[in-house]
Amino acid sequence: MDLFDHLTATAGSHWTGYIDHEFVRRMGDGSLPAPAFRRYLEQDYLFLIQFARANALAVYKSRTLDDMRAAHKALGAILDVELSLHVRLCAEWGLSPAALEAAEEHPATLAYTRYVLDCGQGGDLLDLHVALAPCVIGYAVIARRLTPSCGAPHPYRDWIMEYAGDAYQGVAMRARSHLDRLAQRHLTQKRAGELEKIFATACRLESDFWQMGLNEPASHA
């Protein structure tokens, strides 16, 4: 069992509640209301900007060139792939990049992104990557689970296939391998409980982020 599998096992209902959230299930079967998805996309764009900062912080926290290169690749994946996907999807609702960047961060967005940044600023590179893992690796897991139900036409096919595609699956695999390499160098029995807590908290905040999309779809109806 690698570190990621261990963390998902110990997170229990926090992990399953995140990857099998109602928002995810309804996105998979196509019944998610378009305004809810739009609300999510708008906030996820802001979310990714903060996650780009977290990966820039990972470069600073790195003590080896390999760690720096891994953080640089992750940063590039956000800036060059995920944000571009959001711009393309949001264009369907008439949302420009300028409008997205000017949007106000929801409390769920603030809570999760600042938690991750705080883990990185107050801890080491392993703390930061454990906090990032539910998002970076979890989205790949979710997309693979949704792919069988994603026949055309499907309103959320582009989102699902982007994260299920080889490019993003490769990002997730590299993140998972990097997490193990960091664990080999820095994980101790004493630290295990704290890392499990970080991961479970990040999963809970991810669930809150999905719920935000369900709770406030009317704001963009």
C-alpha positions in Angstrom: 0.0 0.0 0.0 1.5 3.4 -1.0 1.0 6.5 1.0 -2.0 7.7 -1.0 -3.9 4.4 -0.5 -3.0 4.6 3.2 -4.4 8.1 3.5 -7.6 7.3 1.7 -8.1 4.3 3.9 -7.6 6.2 7.1 -9.7 9.2 5.9 -12.7 6.8 5.5 -16.0 8.6 5.1 -14.2 11.9 4.5 -12.6 10.4 1.3 -15.7 8.6 0.1 -17.9 11.5 0.9 -15.7 13.6 -1.4 -15.4 11.3 -4.4 -19.0 10.1 -4.2 -20.6 13.5 -3.3 -24.1 14.2 -4.8 -22.5 16.9 -7.0 -20.2 14.3 -8.5 -22.9 11.7 -9.0 -25.2 14.2 -10.6 -22.4 15.5 -12.9 -21.8 11.9 -13.9 -25.4 11.1 -14.8 -25.9 14.5 -16.4 -28.6 15.6 -14.0 -26.6 18.4 -12.3 -28.3 21.8 -13.1 -26.2 23.9 -15.4 -26.2 26.9 -13.0 -24.7 24.7 -10.3 -21.9 23.6 -12.6 -21.4 27.2 -13.7 -21.1 28.3 -10.0 -18.5 25.5 -9.5 -16.5 26.4 -12.6 -16.3 30.1 -11.6 -15.1 29.2 -8.1 -12.8 26.4 -9.3 -11.0 29.0 -11.6 -10.3 31.1 -8.5 -9.4 27.9 -6.6 -6.8 26.9 -9.2 -5.2 30.3 -9.0 -4.5 29.7 -5.3 -3.4 26.2 -6.1 -0.9 27.6 -8.6 0.5 29.7 -5.7 0.7 26.5 -3.6 2.8 24.8 -6.2 5.0 27.9 -6.5 5.4 27.5 -2.7 6.4 23.9 -3.3 9.3 25.1 -5.5 10.5 27.3 -2.6 10.0 24.5 -0.1 12.0 22.0 -2.2 15.5 21.0 -1.2 16.4 19.1 -4.3 16.3 19.8 -8.0 14.0 16.8 -8.6 11.5 18.2 -6.2 11.7 21.6 -7.8 11.2 20.1 -11.3 8.1 18.2 -10.0 6.6 21.3 -8.5 7.4 23.2 -11.8 5.5 20.6 -13.8 2.5 20.7 -11.5 2.5 24.5 -11.7 2.6 24.3 -15.5 -0.3 21.8 -15.5 -2.5 24.3 -13.7 -1.5 27.4 -15.6 -1.4 25.8 -19.1 -4.0 23.0 -18.9 -6.6 23.3 -16.2 -7.2 27.1 -16.3 -7.5 26.9 -20.1 -10.1 24.2 -19.7 -12.1 26.4 -17.4 -11.8 29.4 -19.8 -13.2 27.2 -22.6 -16.0 25.8 -20.6 -17.0 29.1 -19.0 -17.1 30.7 -22.4 -20.3 28.7 -23.1 -21.9 30.8 -20.4 -20.4 34.1 -21.6 -17.9 34.3 -18.8 -14.6 35.9 -19.9 -11.2 35.3 -18.1 -11.4 38.9 -16.8 -14.9 38.2 -15.4 -13.7 35.0 -13.7 -10.7 36.7 -12.1 -12.9 39.5 -10.9 -15.4 37.1 -9.2 -15.6 37.1 -5.4 -14.2 34.0 -3.6 -16.8 31.9 -1.9 -16.1 31.1 1.8 -15.7 27.4 0.8 -13.0 28.5 -1.7 -11.2 30.6 0.8 -11.3 27.9 3.5 -9.9 25.1 1.3 -7.2 27.1 -0.5 -5.9 28.9 2.5 -5.8 25.7 4.5 -3.6 24.2 1.8 -1.3 27.3 1.7 -1.2 27.3 5.5 -0.1 23.6 5.5 2.7 24.5 3.1 3.8 27.6 4.9 3.8 26.1 8.4 5.0 22.6 7.4 7.4 21.0 5.0 7.0 19.8 1.4 5.4 16.5 2.5 2.7 18.4 4.5 2.0 20.5 1.5 1.7 17.6 -1.0 -0.6 15.7 1.4 -2.9 18.7 1.5 -2.8 18.9 -2.3 -3.4 15.2 -2.9 -7.2 15.0 -2.6 -7.5 17.6 -5.4 -4.6 16.6 -7.6 -5.0 12.9 -7.4 -8.7 12.8 -6.4 -9.9 14.5 -9.6 -8.2 11.8 -11.6 -9.9 9.1 -9.5 -13.3 10.8 -9.8 -13.0 11.2 -13.6 -12.1 7.6 -14.1 -15.2 6.6 -12.1 -17.4 8.8 -14.2 -16.1 7.9 -17.6 -18.3 4.8 -18.2 -21.4 6.9 -17.9 -20.0 9.6 -20.1 -21.5 8.7 -23.5 -22.2 11.4 -26.0 -24.2 13.6 -25.8 -23.4 14.5 -22.2 -23.5 18.0 -20.7 -20.3 17.5 -18.7 -18.4 15.3 -21.0 -15.6 17.8 -21.7 -14.9 18.2 -17.9 -14.9 14.5 -17.3 -12.8 13.5 -20.3 -10.3 16.2 -19.6 -9.5 14.8 -16.2 -9.9 11.2 -17.4 -7.5 11.8 -20.3 -3.9 10.7 -20.5 -2.5 14.1 -19.9 -4.2 14.7 -16.5 -4.0 11.0 -15.5 -0.2 11.4 -16.0 -0.2 14.5 -13.7 -1.9 12.5 -11.0 0.4 9.5 -11.4 3.4 11.8 -11.1 1.9 13.4 -8.0 1.3 10.1 -6.4 4.8 8.9 -7.1 6.3 12.1 -5.8 4.3 11.7 -2.6 5.8 8.3 -2.1 9.3 9.6 -2.6 8.8 12.4 -0.1 7.4 9.9 2.4 10.5 7.7 2.0 12.6 10.7 3.0 10.4 12.4 5.6 7.6 10.2 6.9 8.0 8.9 10.5 5.6 7.0 12.8 5.3 10.2 14.8 4.2 12.2 11.8 1.7 9.7 10.4 -1.2 10.8 12.5 -0.8 14.5 11.6 -0.6 13.7 7.9 -3.7 11.6 8.1 -5.5 14.6 9.7 -4.3 16.9 7.0 -5.5 14.6 4.3 -8.9 14.0 5.9 -9.4 17.7 6.5 -8.6 18.5 2.9 -11.1 15.8 1.8 -13.8 17.4 4.0 -13.0 20.8 2.5 -13.3 19.3 -1.0 -16.8 18.1 -0.1 -17.7 21.5 1.1 -16.6 22.9 -2.2 -18.9 20.5 -4.1 -21.7 21.4 -1.8 -21.1 25.1 -2.5 -22.0 24.4 -6.1 -25.3 22.7 -5.1 -26.3 25.3 -2.5 -26.0 28.3 -4.7 -26.9 27.6 -8.3 -29.5 30.3 -8.4 -27.0 33.1 -8.2 -26.2 32.5 -11.9 -29.5 31.3 -13.1 
